[in-house]
Amino acid sequence: MPLLNPANLKHAFSASQYVQATQDILLPEKLTTRAQWIIGRSQCLYRTFERSELPNKNGESALHLKIKRWAPFATVGFHAVWTEHCVSVWAWDQDKANKNIEEVGVQPISVLPESVYYAKFSETRARWLASVDSGNIFQLWVAGILVVEKWFLKRPSAARFDLFLRSLALPSSLKMEWSRLQQICQTPNEAEQLDLLPTPWGAKNKTWSIVQKLPWEHNLLLIIGFGILTAYIWIFSASIAATRSLDIVEKRTAKLTEGVESVLDARSTAELLNNQTNSLLLLIDYPSQTAMMVDVSAVLMPFNLTLNGWDFKGATLEVITQGNVNTLDVVRDFETLKWIESASVSSLREPSQNRFVLTLTSPE
């Protein structure tokens, strides 16, 4: 499909219907830069998923996973219509659709299946439709829900169609007796030739913009543009007034801050010096590290332990040793020291290494 000449594309704010058929792209009479991109029914798969199979929370995410497992495409494009009992899903090859859109050179405002451009029913009935591309579409509606849809290149014989009906798996909430189903499905004889609707049914706002099809869209855009311009001028004027008021407040605040900063700095410095002084006073009341090291060595030597680490934190002393020993015996000997209130031990990752945590007696 060659690129369309941009000079021939008209109605820049409208969207014409481009149909992705089996072999080619069916172009509209009025070529536009924007397109309602319609996936021909021969290019789609259809299935209904029961709402009971989906969780109440994150139901859409669960449906996306089911569709990816079901549809045999590398990149799945799909359209889902949620009803009370089930979810109707059409799936297609999104990579192929993207390639065709790029080749045609239009901007799609929606990518939807052909089926949603035919009128829906609110009652229970079946019908045959002549596809805009080729072949025939069979639809079975139950209480206004499209529970079955199948595309046939050629109308099947009565025997093959009967086998097709017997293979149907209707949603559990919409099942009917075989005689009733057979009577409804075999009633229509000729395939209806219907024109595509200008507006699809069952489309969400995120894939369909009705504004782009309104006849008064140009005037609407002008009104919106004028409203945005008016709002911008008002916001700009209000921001200038607010900026001036803010400058006055900032100047007054700066004067107050100059007097407060010196006081805060002095207070912070005094608190820091006080904390440092208290820490040093606490250390004075504890035994000197030299005396503690002599006592610790006296405990370790009978067990042939090597001192590998020493961390004095004021209230606690951590000692790391190397050597195999019954650590409980070492703990008991540590607790006999006068300046130790309690002792505990834990093993390290290195073999034969232990960490003894000694809690010093609080100075009086």
ABEGO torsion letter per residue (X at the ends): XBBBBAAABBGAABBBBBBBBAABBBBBABBBABBBBBBBAAABBBBBBBAAABBABGAAAAAAAAAAAABBBABBBBBBBBBAABBBBBBBBAAAAAAAAAAAGBBBABBBBAAAABBBBABBBBBBBBBABBEBBBBBBBGGBBABBBBBABBBBAAAAAAAAAABBBBAAABBBAAAAAAAAAABABBBBBBBBABBBGBBAAABBAAAABAAAAAAAAAAAAAAAAAAAAAAAAAAAAAAAAAAAAAAAAAAAAAAAAAAAAAAAAAAAAAAAAAAAAAAABBBAAAAAAAAAAAAAAAGBBBABBBBAGABBBBBBBEBBBAAAAAAAAAABAABABBBBBBBABBGBBBBBBBBBBBX
